[in-house]
């Protein structure tokens, strides 16, 4: 990061690289890019403080952190110049363990740096599967000049996840404090505080990243002195210190974490004023406590209700913004609560702040009435399922005011006489679908009389198609293990299991090994498309360094696990070099899939199909880049011949086949702009 001229007004010389290069002024940046810039800023702060440190980032992609790795690769020159290494993990828990190792590095004689500040990233499911790794790492602690931020990509509305996620409770289980930023500016400011907090307390620090924030963009302020770290004066660490060391007896590390480190965390938050009063009411009637994305939803809701800051103060409404949602800092919170008639907690999903707040105020007298997931009469108020938005929060506030402060009703913007938008119950909803030419669209078809099990990946959309007879998905890397528990108790003799190549290398190979060990009748379909298509078309881990992971390598691994019958299906069997597959592996055209599946389902034990075809979306990208030849044929429908039955749409399940109205009635046409030319 080298200084570049900036101006508070429009700068015609502003370049995209300035989001990483400019040291002072305003920059335009996305949430993902802010998380790339954050370690660059930490490195510069360390250099200014005379510290010789390095940075390390590892994790596993998934929404809403799906393109974080791509942004890191794009910024490689900036990372390299600042001694920051990005090493994507094979899976989330191995990545977390690698980050754990960075904190151990300064313990060795001859360490090249004084500390390694590190970042781990993973989705909600990634947090869940990594709890063992995260817990061991946090109990061991961080180094004095290192520090760790654990980025939690939560999807509270399950927009792109198999189930909705809220990671705070998993982090609490691991004893990891949780920072809850509400904006891109918070990503930078609280991120720096987070590294300092991790170094001061010896704790890993959770950093919540929600879709609405991380996928947004905006102008933010940056400056070397913007974040000023204050060392607490009211906390005395134990003589043995708080940081990672050689001695890690189980009960000693538990005591160090829960009796000392978390006390240091609260002291740091208090000294640096991370939790703060945003608006102070002239009278203390209602205090609203909120955090993270819910803070932004609250401010927008208040604006929609016609309650600006002046009206809020006049009515006696105060707002307290929590930065560290666990463990809550109690002293500032008690001071905020004192004298209020009511407190209302607005937070996403299950209560985290509300339960702590109730405990903090339990022995306080007099204490305000507390509302949150329930109102003071025990009726549901703030929903704990789904996702909050400004409209939902506005409705919550209208209801609370109508019930418990009716004299404020006249200050609210009236509801329109008729809704601006009418949504009918049971209205149409469009589920995601396979891209045109997607190999999974063909490979997930099973023969008549068979069923399949789903999994994590684009192929998982087969569970929404009844004709595919595919059962719901389980967690990533367990594909087929549920059949081990079903097989002894059902009359079905055999089942197919879909598995993407990304999952295969992430953790799926172990599930295949489990099926072989249990000797169940199952055919694994390894769907090799060469990219992690769900999150942006990234290469499988290791490909960017070691080259493409090939179908012959997968076949050799499967054979090594004891699978005797392996068939490779492809749209281009001529590309394979003779002699590169294990003996006995057959290589056939993809059109043979139905016959091959019928054959393999009759063979006892574990069998495998390796279905090799490039991801359609990735093929489209490669053609645009000139890296993949354009096919010399296109498929068209002659609308004069088309009978308009629509069976082509049913049989192909292709979204590029569309209806078209003609003078002879409704026919079908192929949308050539969306067709991927398969």
N, C-alpha and C positions, 0 to 999 in steps of 0.2 A: 504494500500500500504506500504509494507515494503521493505527495500533495498535488492537487490539481486546482486550477482557478475555479471558483464557484461564485454564484451570485444569487441572492434571494429572488431576483426576477428571472425571467426566462433566459436561459443560456443557450445560444445557438451552437456552441461548441460542445455541448453535453453529449457524451458517448455512452453506450450501454455498459461499457467496461467501468464507467465511473461509479457504478453501484458497489464495486469492490475497491476502487482506486482512491476515491475522494475521502479525505480524512475529516474535513470540517465543512458543514453546510447542509444542504438538503439533497437527497438522492431519491430516485424512484426505484422501487424494489418490490418484488413479490415475497410472500411468506417463505417459500422454499429458498429463495436467494438470500433472504435475511439470515437464514440458518447456515448458509454458506459463508456469509460475511462475518458472522459472529466469531468463529475461531480466528479469523484474520485479525479482528479487533483485539481479541485476547492476546494474541502473539505480540501485537504492537504495544499493548499495555505492559506486558512482561519485559519487552526490550527497554521501554522507557524506565522501568523499575530496576534495570540492571540484572534481570533474571535470564538465564540460559534455559529456555524451555522449548518443547516441541508439542505438536498437536497430533491427535489420532482420532479417526472417525471410522466406525464400523456399525453395521446393522443389516436389516433386511427390509426390502421395499414392501409397500402395500399402501392402499389408500388410507389416509390422505397424504402419506409421505411417499407416494408412488414414484414421483419424479425427482426426489431429493438426490438420489445417486446420479441422475443425469446432469443435474445442476452442478454437482461436485466435479464430475468428469469435465464439464465445460470450463470450470474454473481451475483446472489442474495447474496452469502456469502460476496463478496467484497462490495456490496452496503450496506448491513446491518452493516458491520463493520465501515462504514463511515457515518452512519446516513442518508442514502439516501433511500427514499421510492419510489417504483414504483407502481403506482396505475392506471392500464389501464382504459381508459374512456369508458363509455357505447356508447358514440359517441364523435365527435370532439369538438362540442361547449360546452358540459358539461365538457369535460376534460379541455378545456381552462378556463372555469369558476372556476374549482377546482384550477388550477394554479393561477388564479386571487386571490383566497382566501389565497394562501400561502403568498402573499405580504401584505395582511391585518393582518396576524397573529401577527406581532410585535406591532400592535396598541393596542392590548389587554393587560390589566394589568395581570401580572403573566405569560407572554409569556416565554416558556421554552428555546427559542433560540433568538439570536440577529437578525437573519434573515434567510430566506429560499431561496436558489438559486434554480431555477426551470427551467424545460424544458418541452415545449409542442411540440408534433409532429403530423403531419397530411399531407396527400397528397394535391395536388392542389385542388381537389374537397373539401377536408376537410377545406382548407383555405377559399374557397368560402362560404361554408355553415356556417362557424364560424365567419364571419366578424362582426356580431353584438356583439358576446362575446369578440372577440379580440379588437374591438374598445372601448367598455366599459372598458375593463381591462387596455388598454394602456392609455386612457384618465385619469383613476384614478392613474396609475403609479406604480412604484416599490418601494420597501423599500431600505433604505440606505445600508444594508448589505445582501440584497436578490438578486434581479436581475432575469430576465427571458430571455431565448432564445426560440424563436418560430421556430422550424425546419419545413421547407416547402419542402415536397417531390414532386418536379416537374417532369413531364414527357413530355418534349417539343415535342417529336416525336410521342406521343400517342401510344407507344409500348404496354402498358398494362393499358390504361385508355380509357374511353368512348369518351373523347375529349382531345385535346392537352391542356397543362396548362403552364401558366407563372404567378406566384403569386405576382410578384413585384407590379403590379398595385393595387391589392387588399390590399397589405400592405401599399402602399402609401395612399390609401383611409382611412385606419385606423390610419395613422400618425406614422407607425412603421418603423424605420430605417432598412435597409436591408444589411446584410453582405453577400458577395458572394464568398465563398472559392473556390479555384481552384484545391485543392489536399487534400489528407488525412492529410498531415502535416498542411495544413491550418485549417482543422477541429479542431485540437488540439490548434494551436496557436491563430487563430482568435476566437475560442470558448472561450478561456480565456480572450482575449481582449473584447469579446462580453459581458461576465458577468461583467467585470469592467466598460464597457461603459454603460450597463444597470443601474448599481449602481450609476455611476456618474451623468447620465442624468435623471434618473427616467423613462426612456422609456423601453418598451419591445423591443427586438432586433430580427428582422427576420434573419433566417439563412438558406440560400438556399442550398438544397441537391438534386443533379441531379443523375440519374441512373448511368452514366458512372463513377462518382466519388465514390458514396456510395457503389456500388457493386464491386469496385476494391479493391486491397490489395497491401501492400508494406511496405518497411522498413522506419521508421520515427525516428526522434531524439526526445528524451525527457530529461528534466532536470528541477529541481525546479526553477532555475533562468533563464530559456530560455526566458520567457516572462516577461519583465520589464515594469510595468505600470507607465506612466508619467502623473502627474496631470497638466492640462493646467494652465498657468499663465496669459493668455490673455482673460480670461472669468470670469465674476463676476456673480454668481447666484443671483436671486432675494432674498429679505429679507425673504420671506415666504418659500423659499426652493423649491426644485424640486420634492421631493418624495411624496409618497402616504400619505394621511392624512385623517382626519375626515371631513374636509370641502371640498365639491366637487360640488359647484354650476356650472351649465352647461357652462356658458360663462367664468367663472374663469378657469375651467380646459382646455377649448379650448385655452385661452390665454397662460396658463402655458405651454401647449404642443407646440404650433406653434411659440410663441414668445420667449420662454426661453429654453425649453428642446431641441428642434432641434438645437438651437444655441450652446447649450452645447455639443451636438453630434458632430457638425462640429469642435468645439474647441478640443475635445478629439481626433478625427481622425487626426487633424493637429499636435497636440502635440506628438502623438505616431507614426507619420509617417506611418499610415496604407496604405495609397495610396502612391505609390513610383515609381520612375523612375527605370526601370529594365535595359534598355540600353539607353545610351546617344550618339546620333550621333555626329560625328565630325563637321558636318554642319547640320543646322536645316532645312532639306528639307521636310521630312515626319514624323509626330508624330502619332503613332498608340496608341489609347486608348482602353483598353479592360478590361474584368473582368471575374472571375469565370471560368467555363469550357471553355469558348471561348478563354481564355488565353492559356490553354493547346493546344487547336486546332490551335491557331496562331503559337505557337512555333514549333509545329510539321510541320505545313504548310511551315514555313520559312526554316526548315531543308530540306524538300522535294524540295524546290526551289533552294537549294544550297546556302542559305544566312545564314552563321554562324555569330557569334557576331562581328567578325572583319570586315566582308563584310558589315554588317548593319551599323557599325560605319563609315566605309569609304564612304558609299553611302550617309550618312546623315539621316539614319532611326533610330528613337528613339521609345521606347516602354514605356508606362505608364500603370501600373497595378493598377486598382481600387479595393480596398477591400470593401468599403462601397458604393454600387451603388446608394443608395438614403438615405438621401440627400447628393449630392456631396459636398465635401469640396472644396471651390472655390479658395483659395489662392495658394495652391500648384499646382492646375490644371492650373491656369493662368500663373504661372511661367514656367510650362512645355510647355505650348502652345506658349509662347512668342518667336518670331523670326522664327517659322516654316512657311514654305510656305503653307503646307497642314496638315490637321488633318484627320485621318480615324478612325472611331469608329467601332470596331468589337464586336458585342454583339448578344446574342440569341434573336430571335423573335422580338416583338415590341420594339421600341426605348424607353429606360429609360435614359441611360447616354447621348445619343446624344441630346435629347431635353433639358436636363439640361445644357449641354455644350454649346449649341447654345445660351441659355439665359445668361449664365455666361460671354460669350465672346461678346455679342451683342454690348456693349458700349466700347469695347476695340478697339483701333486703333493704328497701323494697326492690322488686325486680319487675321489668316490663313483661307484658303478655307476649308469648312467642308464637308466631305463625310461620309456616313454611309448607311442608308437604300437606299439612292440615291447618285449618283455621283454628282459632281459640275454642270453637265448639266441637272440634274433632272431625269436621267434614273435610273431604279432599279439596286442596287448593292448588298448590304448584304441582303439576304432574311429574311423576317419577318414571314415566315411560316415554319413549319417543324423544323428540328434540324440541327445545324451546325456540321461539322466534318472537319478534316484537309484537305481532298480533296476539299471540297467546299470552304474553306478559301483560299487554294492555288489558286483556280480558280479566286476568287475575287481579290487577289493580282496581279495575272498575267494580269487580265483585267485592273485594275487601273494603273499598271505600263505601260502597252501598250498604254493607252490613255493619261496619264498625266506625265509620266516619261520615255519616250521611250529610253532614253540614258542608262537606267538601264537594258534593256532587255538582253544585252549580258552577264550580270552577273548571269542570271538565268540558272538553269539546264534546258536544252532543253527538250521539250516534246518528248516522244518516237514517232517514225515514225508511229506506229500503236498502238492502245490502248492495254494495257496488259490484260484487261478484257473487253469483249464486252457484254453489256446488251441490249437485244432486247426489244423494246417498247412493252408493253403488255405481258411481259414474265410471266411464271407461278409463282404464289404466293400461299403459303400454309397458310390457316387460322388456328388458334388454333382449337382443337376439344375436344369433351368429352373424358375423360379417359375411358379405357375399364372397363365396369361394372359400370360406373357412374350412380347414381340414376336419375340425371337430364336428362340423355339421354332418359330414359323411361317416366319420369314424365312430361316432356314438350310437349309430343305428345298431340294434341287436336283432338276431334272427327271431322269427316267430317262435313263441314258446319259451324264450329266454328273458331274463331280467338282468339289469346292471346296477352297480352301486356308483354313486356320484363321488365328487371330490372337489377340492379347491382348484379353481382355474376357470378359464373360459368354457371348457367342456362341461362345467357344472350347470350351465344353462339347460342341459338336457333334462334336468329334473323338472323343468317347467313344461315339458312336452309330453303329454300322457302317452303318445304313441311310442316314445323311446323307452318306456317301462324302466325308468331309472330312479332309484330311491334317493332320498335326500342326502346331502353331503355331511361328512364328519370333519373333524379338524385336519389340518394339513399334515401329511406324513403318516396318517393312520389308515390310508386307503386299503380296504380289504380285511383289516383286522376285525371289523364288526362281523364279517362272515364267519370268522373262527367261532364266535359265540352263537351264531344262528344255525350253522350247518348241522349240528347234532340233533336239532329239535324241529326240523322242517322236512317236508317231503321233496323239496326242490333239490335235485342232485348236483347242480352246478350254477355258478354265477359269473358274470363278467364284471371286471373292475376297471374303470377309466382312471388314468393317471397322466398328468402332463409332465413333460420333461423337466420343467422348473421344479415341480414337487418331487420328482424322482431324485434329483440331486440335492434338494433341500433336506429331505428326510425320508422319502418314500421307499428307498431301497430297503430300509429296515423293516417296513411293513411287509414287503415281499418276502424277506427272510423269515418273518414270523409265520406267514402263510405256508411256506415250505416246511418249517418246523412242525406246524400243526397238521400237515398233510391233508389240507382241504382241497376240494375240487373247485378251482377258480382259474379263470384266464385273465391275466393282466393285459390291458391294452395300453402300452406306453405310447403316448401321443407326442411325437417328436416334431416340433415346429420351429425349433431353433431360436426362440425368443420368448421372453416373459411378456406376452402380449397384453395382459390385463393392465399393466402399469406403465406402458409406454414403449414396449418393444425392446427392453434391455436384453443384453446377452445373459446366458446362464452364468452364474458365478464362476470365474476362472477363465471364461472364454476370451475376455478382452486381453488377458495376459498370455494364455497358453494356446490360443487358437480354438477353433470350433470343436465342441464335444460331439463325436460322430456316432452314427447309428451302429457301426461295427463295435465300437467301444461298449455301448450299452448292451449289445448282444453278448459280448464276452463276459461282462459283469453278471448278466442274468444266468449264463451258463455256469459261471463260477459259484452262483448261489444254489446250484443243483437243479435248475429247470432244464428238462430234457428236450421239450418240444418248443421251438422258437421259430416264428414265421415273421419275416419282414415284408411289409406292404408299402408300396411307394407309387407315386405318379411318374417316377423317372428311375426305373431299375437299371438303366444303362450307366448311371453315374458311379456305381459301386465298383471298386477295384477288386478283381478276382483274388481270392485267397485271404481277404481281410476279415471274413466272418468265421466263427467257430464251425467245426465240422458238423454237418447235419442241419444247419440253418437254411431254410428255404427262402428265396427272394421272389416275390410275386407282385403283379400289378395290383393296384388298390381296388380294381373292379372285382377282385376275387374275395373281398372281405366277407360277404355273406357265406360263401362256401367254406372258407377257412374257419370262420367262427363255428359253423355247424360241425365241422370236423373236430376242432379242439375241445368243444364242450363234451365230447364223448370220451376224451382221454382222462383217466384218473390223475389226481394230483394237480400240481400247479403248472400251467402252460402260459405262454406269452406271445402276444402280437406286438411288434414294434411298427407303428404306423407313422411313416416318415413323409411329411409334406410341409413345405414352408407356410408359415402363418400368412394368411391372405393380406392382412393389414401391413405386415412387414414387407411382403412382396410388392405391395403398392408403393411403399416408401423407397424400396431399392430400385424399382423401375424409374421413379422420379429422379433418383440420384444417378441413373445410368449404370447401376451395378447389376441389374438383372435384365435380360433381354425381353423385349416386348413379344408376346406370342403372335404368330402369323395368322391366327384364326380368332374369330369372334363368334359368339353364339347370338343369333337373332331369332325373333318370332315373326313369321309372316302373318300379319293380322288378317289378310284375306283368306288364309287357310285356317287360322285359329278358330276353334269352335266355341271359345269362351267358357269352357267348363271349369277352368281354374285348377285342374288336376296337376298341372306343372308346378304351381305354387305349393300344393300339398306335398307332392313327391320330393321336390327339391328343398323345400323349406328355405328358399332363397329370397332375401328381402329386395333383390334387384328386379324380381319379376313383379310387375305392377299392373293393375287394371288400367285400361284406357277405353274411353267412350268413343265409339265410331258410329257411322251412319247405319252399320249393320248390328249395332248392339255393343255390349261390353265385351272387349277382347283382352288379351294380355300382351305386354310389351316388356322388353328388357331395358332397364335404365342403364345405358352405357356409361354414364358418369359415375355410378356407384358400383358397377360390375367390376370385379377383380380378375376377370378374363380367365376363369378356370373352366 
